[in-house]
Amino acid sequence: MTAESAIASIQFRLEDAQPFLDRLAILYTDMDRSYEETARHYGFVCNGCNDNCCQSLFFHHTIVECIYLIDGFRRLPLLDRQVILEKAAAISGEHLRGTCPLIVDGRCRLYPFRPMICRLHGIPHEIRLPGRPPSHHPGCAAFERCLSAPPDRRLDRTPHYTALARLEQDAREHLRFHSRIRLTVAQILTTFTAWMDRIDRSTDPVDASGCSKAQEPFDRRLT
């Protein structure tokens, strides 16, 4: 079963995942703090560039991060969501490479909801596995260009990877979702948006006018 077909068949609602989204928000805060501390050490500030990570082919593997991203996506104005989904469908339909569909005027439209790899990419980092020496990895091209000496400090991603893996395991057990995920942001947007729309249509109550809440514009449902 593909990730897309597995997602299409799940039955839980956004509310079922909320406790895990709250935990993820705390974890993201810790990631941001660690990133900023290391970036500040080098005086590095990411202002975007022609070879930035938003042009890279990153895959995301956690159900909790996918839902968190979609939760943020559904808070955007309707027109913005339509434009982004059109770009996501074009990337997912023909090829996987291309500028992330969330980039608008050079900036991420869902920056507070971006996944872990988007938060931690760019600066030198290390990963520590039991019984092995730390593996060291360089920063992005923009970071390397601003270096005047070899890096003397690295972001340790290990505690963040470990915490996210634990959270993902808890979420999957609670939500009874056990399929593997390997999706780009474009694929997350097209696949999970279709799933949430289906869940809304099948469960939302119908009012006296004969219209369900799912048929209302999402922005009006927020009020």
N, C-alpha and C positions, 0 to 999 in steps of 0.2 A: 504494500500500500504506500502510495506517495504521501509526502507531507501535506500536499494540497487536499487530497481525498480524505486523509485522516482528519484534517481541520474541518472539512465540510461536513463530517459526520458527528462532530462533538455536540453535546447538548447543554453544557453548562453556560450560564450567563455571566456577564461582566461582574455582577454583584457577588457571585460565588468566588471570584478571584480577588476581590478587594483587599482582604487581609494580607495577601501575598504582594499585592501592588504597594500597599503601605510599607511593608518590609523592604521592598525593592527601592522605594524612594529614599529610605534611610541609607541603604547600601550605596546608592548613587551619590548621596551627599558625602559619604566617606571616600568614594573614588575621586570625586571632584576635589576634595581637600588634599588628598595625596598627590594628585596631578598638579595642583596649583603650587604646592610646596616645592616639588621638583622643578617645575617650570620657572618658578621665581628664583631658584638657586642659579639658573643660567640666564635669567633676564629674558626668557623666551616668551613671546606672545604670538599666538596663532591668529593671523588676520586673513587667512585664506590665501591660496596660490594656485597656479596653473596645474601643478601636480599634487594637489591636496588629496586627503583621504576620501573626500566626497566623489572623487573620480575612480576610486579603487573598487575592486570587486571583493567586498566583504560579505561573508555569510554569517547568519545569526542562528543560534541553535537552541534557544531557550523559549519555552512557551510563555513564561512570565514576562520576559522582555517584549515579546511580540504583542501581548495583550496590553502592556503598559504603553507601547507606542501607539496602538490603535485607540486606546482611551484618550490619549492626547490629540490624535488626529480627529476624532469625532467632536472635539471642542472647537475646531476651526470653523470659520464661516463657511456656509454651503458652497459658495462660488470657489473659494480657495480649495476646498476638498475636491470639487469636480475637476479643476485644472490639474491638481496633483495626481489624481487617479488616472487622468488621461495620459500623463507622462509616465506613470508607473506601468500602465497597461502596454504602452509602446515598448518600454524596455523589456518587460517580462515576456511579451509576445514574440519578439523577433531576436533579441539578443539580451544578454545579461549585463554587458558592460555599458557604461554611460554615466553621465552625471546623476547623482542621487536625485530622485524626483522631488525630494523635500527641499532642495536648494532653490530659493527664490531671491533674485537680485544678489547672488553670492553668499547668502546666509541661510542657515538651516531654519526652516519654518517651524520645526518641532524641537528646537534645541534643548529645552528642559526635559524632553521625553526621549532623547536619543539613547541608543543602546550602549552597552559597556564598551565595545571596541571603539566606538566613535568618541567616547570620553577619554580613553586612555592612550589612544594613538598619538604619535608625534614626538614623544620624548624617549630617551633611552630607558630601557626597563630590563628587569631580570625576573626569572621564574625559578623557584626553588622546589625541587622534587625530592622526596625522601631517598636517602642513600646515593644521591647524585650531586655533583657540584652545580652551583647556580648556572643557568644558561643566560647569556647576556645578548641583548638585541639593541640595534641602533635606533636613533630617532628618525624622523621623516627627512626627506630631502631638504625641506626648508630649515629644519633644525640644524642639520649637518652643515649647511652653508653658513650659519651664523656662529659656529663653533670656532674658537681660536686655539683650543687645546683639546686633547682627548677627554671624554666625559669622565668626571670623577664622582658622579652620583647617579644612581639609577632608581627608577620607580619600581618597587617590589610589587608585582601584580599578584603574587601568590595568595595573600590573604583575601584579596577581592575575588579571585577565581574560586577560592574555597568557599567563601560565603555565598556567592551566587550559585554554586553547585548544590550547596545544602538547601538553599531557598528553592531552587528548581525541583529538587527531589520532593520536598514537602508539598509544593504546588501540584506536581504531577500526581502524587498519591491522593491528595484531596480531590482533585478534579478528575481523577481516573483517566488521565491522558498519558499514554505510554509510547506513542510513536516518535520516531526521530524527526528532528527539524533541521533543515539546512536551506535557509531562505535569505535572499537579499531583501533590502528594505522595500524595493519595488514589489517583490513577491509577497511580502508581509502585508503591504497595503491592499493589494488586490484580493488576496486570499482571505484575510481576516475581516476585511470590510464586508465581503460577500457573506461570510459566516454570521457576523453580527446582524446584518440586515435580515438574514433568514430567521435567526432566533427571535428578533423583534416581531417579524410578521406572524410567526407561529404562536406567540405567547402574549402579545400586547392586547389589552382589552379594547373592545369596540365601543365608541361612545354613541350618544343618541343620534348623531348625524350619519352613523354608519361608517365612520372613518376610525381606524385604529390610531393609537399614538405613534406607531411606526410610520404611518403615512404623513405625519406632520414633519415639517422641516426640523432638523435636529436642533437648530438654534432656538426655535420656539419651545422645544421640549425642555430646554435648560431653564426656562423661566417658571 
